[in-house]
Amino acid sequence: IYLVFRATAGFAGLYFRFWSMKLIPLSDVAVILACLPVFVTALARVFLHEPCGATDVLILFLTMSGLIMSAKLPFPFAQTSKESKSDPMRNSGILFALLSTVFGAIKFLISRTVRCEHHSVTLFMYGFVGVIECLLLSAGTEQYVLPRCGLGRVIFVCFTVFSFLEHMILIKALQMENAGPVSVVIAAMDVVFMFAAELILF
């Protein structure tokens, strides 16, 4: 049952992250997703009883401060009420990014809980449940359209391969290390690669 919950939370986090990237800039998504270690560390301390001493809190604080300051951008919520009301797409994007962060934290906790399971079992359940969720969620929002050109299909396949590798490495990392430190490293790399992608591609 934990594997089903893990797959559900993992796909929901990926789904909401995808939608947030469609609605707001990658840099804003990166700033919001940088809050992931805070949720993971706090929840891991409460539910998994992982150690969280003064040193861990200090490292977490310094890392989060560095991630947000390195963005050199206005925080996504730093808008006037008039601007916020006039841009519902941006508000939806921020909400989706926050939901992605919450579900991502839940995924970390459950992955740490089922760390004794072989990574292939976890990945199989993630794919199986993810396909069902994708069909249900996408049925009412968008039409099923395959990429029309060769480049689009190549990108689609590359995204699938890298997503598989990401989850496999994440599962292996959580089998050997606590959820808090792993989430800090992943959040830092997310910010670096998202800003690099926005500068290079957009």
Buried (B, 14 or more C-beta within 10 A) or exposed (E): EBBEBBBBBBBBBBBBBEBBBEBBBBBBBBBBBBBBBBBBBBBBBEBBEBEBEEEBEEBBEEBBEEBBEBBEBEEBEEBEEEEEEEBEEBBBBBBBBBBBBBBBBBBBBBBBBBBEBEBEEBBEBBBEBBEEBBEEBEEEEEEEEEEEEEEEEEEEEEEEEEBEEEBBEBBEBBBEEBBBBBBBEBBBEBBEEBBEBBEEEE
